[in-house]
Amino acid sequence: MKIAVLLKQTFDTEDRIIVKDGVVVPEGVTYIINPYDELALEAALQIKEKAGKGEVVLFSAGGAKVQEALRKALAMGADRAVRIDTEGLIADEGIVAAALAEALKPGGFDLILCGWRAIDDGSAQVAIRVAELLDLPQLNVVTKLEIEGNKALAWREIDGGSEILEAPLPVLVTTQRGLNEPRYPNMKGIMQAKKKELKTIPAGSLVPVGLKAKVQNGDTFLPKAKTAGKVYKSDPAAAVQALVAALREEAKVI
Amino acid sequence: MAKVWVVPEVQDQKLKKISLEMITLARRLGDVEAVLIGEGVSPVAAELGNYGVGKVIVADHADLKTYTAATYGRVLSDLIRRDQPEIVLIGNTATGRDLAPRVAQRVDAGQISDVIDYRDNLFIRPIYAGKAFQQVTAVAYPLIVTVRPNVFKAAEPIGGGAAPIVETATVSLTGDDLRVIVRDVVRQVTGRPELTEAEIIVSGGRGMKGADGFLILEALANVLGAAVGASRAAVDAGWRPHQEQVGQTGKTVSPTLYIAAGISGAIQHLAGMSGSKVIVAINKDSEANIFKAADYGIVGDLFEVIPLLTEEFQRALAWNSEQAG
């Protein structure tokens, strides 16, 4: 079983977002592996372990800093990593997907796993675009996954419930919380990771000539600061009465 | 005027609310047309005329009974290629999020996801789960836009109810489109609205003390017709299912009223619910972070406050319906 894991490095979820001149300030920020992608990696490692053979290869698009995330993922147990260097590239989701798909093509992967969205931009497009570019079926927002022979069985989250899908391999699967609990790298894994292959490919050599970004980001801005709310500390019965009256007459929400 | 397509969501032969919300945005963007995809969806086409939709293309086929990205994606992308609308609006729902990028890539389009506003020719979308907002513009067309539920006001019917032009599309699916098989669809039958579409959400955290603690929240939700949500702490403790988690690694919600009970207000949770119009916090700890995000708060024991609140809401709603009646 040859498994690819698409991985994105993101801001730590706990970090405060600071915006200056319409752009998010990257300094002083802790970087992590996108938590949904960690679920994808854990799933890949478990599938490989169960099969007793195979290879888990990481793919990530980004600057030099992304190597930190890839090293951590290698320490968790992935076999090797490919970084697509996007330094200086003006990219949207279509371009990132094109570069990833091109890098994935020669690998002949049976399974491509990726988090269903990244917690920073939350646009949830790249993995599905890769599936389309590689002409693979998609199993999206998956909370349970079983690989049996040449097919995948997936429990997928839908509005107000879930559905069970079946697809033949090769297939692209995006992962959702509930699927598993990602492992932590141990000392042995960290030592081994240093020796594992981490290849860099310039994005320019992967993106088709003439392909341009189709959407363009303007300014980023922060939500308006919230004014202090009304807090009732009186006895519960009086507080509840005052609250419901305020919700009806002042906020007009009920 | 730009040709703007709306891809309505239909369940049990009824338009879902997101469909009407998308029409509101579509009217601001140009001439509105709709593409109805499914099995037995044709009767809904006439209804769309009431909302100012000039033309409806109907793709009604047995193979479209159950949604899959491949089948619906094939139908929609073929039609986009043929008719070349400038903008296609799709709901940022579980279905829409699955469908949109597949279609965008197939028709070589840009996509702007989870749009919450449109001002000065710019689409606005939340990033970092609502901790910041991003302006995005298209530099090429067609453009696919997914629209967050519960943000735009649902379109009101326009008087007269002009019948739209209805065109039946030819559906031709290939073997590749049918690779994914839907084995089973399980809908939760709580009778409560879906979290991401609910007008009111009642959410509980660590302060609920256990799975049983949520029973009083469910009683409150039943009175309000609300959805039940949970913080990560409550989900991690196994008191509530993952699908109910609100926060950065859970659902992002934008109800009219969000009631947070026994939730301390970790930044992750705030990120998922800060788009709520009115936030109410109930917590024993007057220093809890949640009070900084809340419009109204009660400092007190939630096991005492919530049952009282349930009764008070019941009285208020009875009063409301008396006034209306």
Interface residues (C-beta under 8 A of the other chain):
Chain A: F11 T13 E14 R16 I17 V19 V24 P35 Y36 D92 E93 G94 A97 I119 D120 D121 G122 S123 A124 Q125 V126 A127 I128 R129 A131 E132 L133 D135 P137 Q138 L139 N140 V141 T143 L153 E157 I158 D159 G160 G161 S162 E163 I164 L165 E166 A167 P168 Q176 R177 G178 K212 A213 K214 V215 Q216 N217 G218 D219 T220 F221 L222 P223 K226 A228 G229 K230 V231 Y232 K233 P236 A237 A239 V240 Q241 L243 V244 A246 L247 R248 A251 V253 I254
Chain B: T68 A69 A70 T93 A94 T95 R97 D98 A100 P101 R102 A104 Q105 R106 D108 A109 G110 Q111 I112 S113 D114 L122 R125 P126 I127 Y128 A129 G130 K131 A132 F133 Q134 Q135 V136 T137 A138 V139 A140 L143 D176 R179 V180 I181 V182 R183 D184 V185 V186 R187 Q188 E194 T196 E197 I200 L224 P241 H242 Q243 Q245 Q248 T249 G250 T252 T256 L257 I267 Q268 A271 S274 K277 V278 I279 V280 A281 S286 F291 K292 A293 A294 D295 Y296 G297 I298 V299 G300 D301 E304 V305 L308 L309 E312 F313 R315 A316 L317 N320
